[in-house]
C-alpha cells in the first residue's frame, strides 16, 4: 500500500485545484 504517495497526490491535486481557483 502506498499511503504516502496517495496522500501526497491527493493533497497536490487538492492544493493545485484550490490555488487554480
KEMI-341865 format. One record per residue: residue number from 1; chain; x, y, z of N, C-alpha, C in turn. Coordinates in Angstrom, 2 decimals, always signed. Example, Ala and Ser with C-alpha at 12.3 -4.5 7.8 and 13.67 -1.06 7.14 Angstrom:
2
   i ch    n.px    n.py    n.pz   ca.px   ca.py   ca.pz    c.px    c.py    c.pz
   1  A  +13.19   -5.69   +7.80  +12.30   -4.50   +7.80  +13.20   -3.30   +7.80
   2  A  +12.85   -2.25   +7.08  +13.67   -1.06   +7.14  +12.90   +0.03   +7.87
END
This chain:
21
   i ch    n.px    n.py    n.pz   ca.px   ca.py   ca.pz    c.px    c.py    c.pz
   1  A   +0.86   -1.21   +0.00   +0.00   +0.00   +0.00   +0.88   +1.25   +0.00
   2  A   +0.56   +2.22   -0.76   +1.36   +3.47   -0.77   +0.51   +4.64   -0.29
   3  A   +0.33   +4.69   +0.99   -0.50   +5.79   +1.54   +0.22   +7.13   +1.36
   4  A   +1.54   +7.09   +1.52   +2.31   +8.33   +1.37   +2.08   +8.94   -0.01
   5  A   +2.23   +8.12   -1.03   +2.07   +8.62   -2.41   +0.62   +9.04   -2.64
   6  A   -0.29   +8.21   -2.17   -1.72   +8.52   -2.36   -2.04   +9.86   -1.69
   7  A   -1.59  +10.01   -0.44   -1.90  +11.27   +0.28   -1.22  +12.44   -0.43
   8  A   +0.03  +12.24   -0.81   +0.77  +13.33   -1.48   +0.03  +13.74   -2.75
   9  A   -0.37  +12.75   -3.53   -1.06  +13.05   -4.80   -2.37  +13.76   -4.52
  10  A   -3.11  +13.24   -3.57   -4.42  +13.85   -3.25   -4.22  +15.30   -2.79
  11  A   -3.27  +15.49   -1.90   -3.02  +16.85   -1.39   -2.57  +17.75   -2.53
  12  A   -1.73  +17.20   -3.39   -1.20  +18.02   -4.51   -2.35  +18.41   -5.42
  13  A   -3.23  +17.44   -5.70   -4.37  +17.72   -6.61   -5.29  +18.75   -5.95
  14  A   -5.56  +18.55   -4.66   -6.48  +19.49   -3.96   -5.83  +20.89   -3.91
  15  A   -4.55  +20.91   -3.57   -3.85  +22.20   -3.49   -3.84  +22.89   -4.85
  16  A   -3.54  +22.15   -5.89   -3.48  +22.74   -7.24   -4.86  +23.29   -7.60
  17  A   -5.89  +22.51   -7.33   -7.25  +22.97   -7.68   -7.59  +24.22   -6.89
  18  A   -7.22  +24.21   -5.63   -7.56  +25.39   -4.77   -6.78  +26.61   -5.25
  19  A   -5.48  +26.41   -5.52   -4.67  +27.54   -5.96   -5.15  +28.02   -7.33
  20  A   -5.56  +27.06   -8.17   -6.01  +27.41   -9.53   -7.30  +28.21   -9.44
  21  A   -8.17  +27.82   -8.54   -9.46  +28.52   -8.45   -9.25  +30.01   -8.15
END
